[in-house]
Amino acid sequence: MPDSPCAHRPTCPTADSPDREAARVMVAHPEQGWSLLCNAVLVFEDTGELLPDGRVVEPHRPVAALA
């Protein structure tokens, strides 16, 4: 799978980019808690991510609300 199957301009960030979450949503399933971005990253409502190569990005919600 290519880093970014993005066909629009400007192209979205690749799955390896720090700003990968800025890619456009291609498929959304809010009832299931996930969306597929055009760079093939799965993002979850808890802010976790599954990258196209199988790597997992742990949820990264701000902790300020816990204080």
Phi and psi restraints in degrees (value plus and minus 20) as a CYANA .aco file:
   2 PRO   PHI     -87.5   -47.5
   2 PRO   PSI     139.6   179.6
   3 ASP   PHI     -78.7   -38.7
   3 ASP   PSI     -57.4   -17.4
   4 SER   PHI    -166.5  -126.5
   4 SER   PSI      84.8   124.8
   5 PRO   PHI     -98.4   -58.4
   5 PRO   PSI      -2.4    37.6
   6 CYS   PHI     -81.7   -41.7
   6 CYS   PSI     106.6   146.6
   7 ALA   PHI    -130.9   -90.9
   7 ALA   PSI     -20.0    20.0
   8 HIS   PHI    -120.1   -80.1
   8 HIS   PSI     147.0   187.0
   9 ARG   PHI    -140.4  -100.4
   9 ARG   PSI     118.1   158.1
  10 PRO   PHI     -88.1   -48.1
  10 PRO   PSI     135.6   175.6
  11 THR   PHI     -90.4   -50.4
  11 THR   PSI     134.3   174.3
  12 CYS   PHI     -98.5   -58.5
  12 CYS   PSI     140.9   180.9
  13 PRO   PHI     -82.4   -42.4
  13 PRO   PSI     128.9   168.9
  14 THR   PHI     -93.5   -53.5
  14 THR   PSI     149.7   189.7
  15 ALA   PHI     -85.2   -45.2
  15 ALA   PSI     -41.9    -1.9
  16 ASP   PHI    -110.9   -70.9
  16 ASP   PSI     -25.7    14.3
  17 SER   PHI     -96.6   -56.6
  17 SER   PSI     126.7   166.7
  18 PRO   PHI     -80.9   -40.9
  18 PRO   PSI     -48.2    -8.2
  19 ASP   PHI    -118.9   -78.9
  19 ASP   PSI       9.5    49.5
  20 ARG   PHI     -76.5   -36.5
  20 ARG   PSI     -47.0    -7.0
  21 GLU   PHI     -90.5   -50.5
  21 GLU   PSI     -30.3     9.7
  22 ALA   PHI    -100.8   -60.8
  22 ALA   PSI     -24.7    15.3
  23 ALA   PHI     -86.7   -46.7
  23 ALA   PSI     135.8   175.8
  24 ARG   PHI     -91.1   -51.1
  24 ARG   PSI     125.1   165.1
  25 VAL   PHI     -96.3   -56.3
  25 VAL   PSI     106.6   146.6
  26 MET   PHI    -119.4   -79.4
  26 MET   PSI     -56.9   -16.9
  27 VAL   PHI    -158.4  -118.4
  27 VAL   PSI     107.7   147.7
  28 ALA   PHI    -141.0  -101.0
  28 ALA   PSI     113.9   153.9
  29 HIS   PHI    -152.9  -112.9
  29 HIS   PSI      50.3    90.3
  30 PRO   PHI     -81.0   -41.0
  30 PRO   PSI     -48.1    -8.1
  31 GLU   PHI     -86.9   -46.9
  31 GLU   PSI     -41.8    -1.8
  32 GLN   PHI    -124.6   -84.6
  32 GLN   PSI     -28.9    11.1
  33 GLY   PHI      65.6   105.6
  33 GLY   PSI       3.9    43.9
  34 TRP   PHI    -166.3  -126.3
  34 TRP   PSI     138.9   178.9
  35 SER   PHI    -160.3  -120.3
  35 SER   PSI     127.1   167.1
  36 LEU   PHI    -124.2   -84.2
  36 LEU   PSI     103.9   143.9
  37 LEU   PHI    -109.7   -69.7
  37 LEU   PSI     142.1   182.1
  38 CYS   PHI     -89.3   -49.3
  38 CYS   PSI     -31.0     9.0
  39 ASN   PHI    -114.1   -74.1
  39 ASN   PSI      -4.9    35.1
  40 ALA   PHI      52.1    92.1
  40 ALA   PSI      -2.0    38.0
  41 VAL   PHI    -111.2   -71.2
  41 VAL   PSI     113.2   153.2
  42 LEU   PHI    -113.4   -73.4
  42 LEU   PSI     103.8   143.8
  43 VAL   PHI    -131.5   -91.5
  43 VAL   PSI     121.1   161.1
  44 PHE   PHI    -131.8   -91.8
  44 PHE   PSI     136.6   176.6
  45 GLU   PHI     -82.3   -42.3
  45 GLU   PSI     -41.8    -1.8
  46 ASP   PHI    -104.9   -64.9
  46 ASP   PSI     -11.7    28.3
  47 THR   PHI      55.5    95.5
  47 THR   PSI      -9.7    30.3
  48 GLY   PHI     -96.9   -56.9
  48 GLY   PSI     143.8   183.8
  49 GLU   PHI    -161.9  -121.9
  49 GLU   PSI     130.7   170.7
  50 LEU   PHI    -141.0  -101.0
  50 LEU   PSI      97.6   137.6
  51 LEU   PHI    -104.5   -64.5
  51 LEU   PSI     138.0   178.0
  52 PRO   PHI     -78.6   -38.6
  52 PRO   PSI     -46.4    -6.4
  53 ASP   PHI    -107.3   -67.3
  53 ASP   PSI     -15.2    24.8
  54 GLY   PHI      76.2   116.2
  54 GLY   PSI     -26.9    13.1
  55 ARG   PHI     -88.0   -48.0
  55 ARG   PSI     128.1   168.1
  56 VAL   PHI    -129.4   -89.4
  56 VAL   PSI     114.4   154.4
  57 VAL   PHI    -127.0   -87.0
  57 VAL   PSI      98.5   138.5
  58 GLU   PHI     -82.2   -42.2
  58 GLU   PSI     132.1   172.1
  59 PRO   PHI     -73.8   -33.8
  59 PRO   PSI     122.7   162.7
  60 HIS   PHI    -155.2  -115.2
  60 HIS   PSI      32.6    72.6
  61 ARG   PHI     -89.9   -49.9
  61 ARG   PSI     129.9   169.9
  62 PRO   PHI     -83.8   -43.8
  62 PRO   PSI     122.7   162.7
  63 VAL   PHI    -116.3   -76.3
  63 VAL   PSI     -21.3    18.7
  64 ALA   PHI     -78.6   -38.6
  64 ALA   PSI     -53.5   -13.5
  65 ALA   PHI     -87.6   -47.6
  65 ALA   PSI     -38.8     1.2
  66 LEU   PHI    -101.5   -61.5
  66 LEU   PSI     -37.4     2.6
